[in-house]
Amino acid sequence: MKKVRILAVDDHEMTTLGYKFILEDSDFEGFKVQMDTAKSYEEATKRIEEAAKGIPYDILLLDIQLSNPTDGPAKTGEDLGVFARKVSPNSKIVFMSSFSDNYRINSIMQAVDPEGYMVKTEIDQKSLQAMVTTVLNSPPYYTQKALVAIRKKMAQDISLDENDKKILYHLSIGTKTKDMVKFISLSLPGIENRKRQLKSLFGVEKQNDQALITASRNRGFI
């Protein structure tokens, strides 16, 4: 019987084990699921690269918030999705996240264009089984909250480039704005202008930097 290879990436091992037990024990028409798991960005990239040299994963299940044991800016599931698109272009990507706000979901849609998005509070045995079948045969697959967020018209889209993400990261670790020029390829006025734009995008334009850090963290950008 055909094997469908899936990699589930989440820094909570019980979560990936739950997916594994359900899907490997499920009766699908014409195939069986074989699932691997990873707990970090580094572990996942290694597994995806190794698989791509032989038999690529059919589906990648990615959480947005991942553990990052190395120094430097944190890597997210969105970063992992972008990486996977380049290294393993035929793999289907599905995000499995607690984030259900339209800012975060639409950012991922723009950056990765995944074959599915499931909000964790809506995941159960039936939805997992339906997701696998749909993604393999006629993607995309979205849970209800994800679909609402995708369809909802936004007053302004949020799309962050690398400089925006670096500014948020350095704010989160306490780097002073004047010192960010050492790490970001922008002038000090350019960085200050980006901060104003970011505050406007996150709806905290009249508040301090801590409000921007909190808003961006709540939406999973840092």
Protein Blocks (a to p, Z undefined) as FASTA:
>chain_A
ZZdddddddfblklmmmmmmmmmmpccehiacdddddfbfklmmmmmmmmmmmmccfbdc
ddfbdcdfbgcjdddfklmmmmmmmmmmmbccddddfbfbfklmmmmmmmnopabdcdfk
lgcfklmmmmmmmmmmmpcdddfklmmmmmpccfbdcdddfklmmmmmmmmnopafklmm
mmpccdfklmmmmmmmmmmmnopambcfklmmmmmmmnopZZ
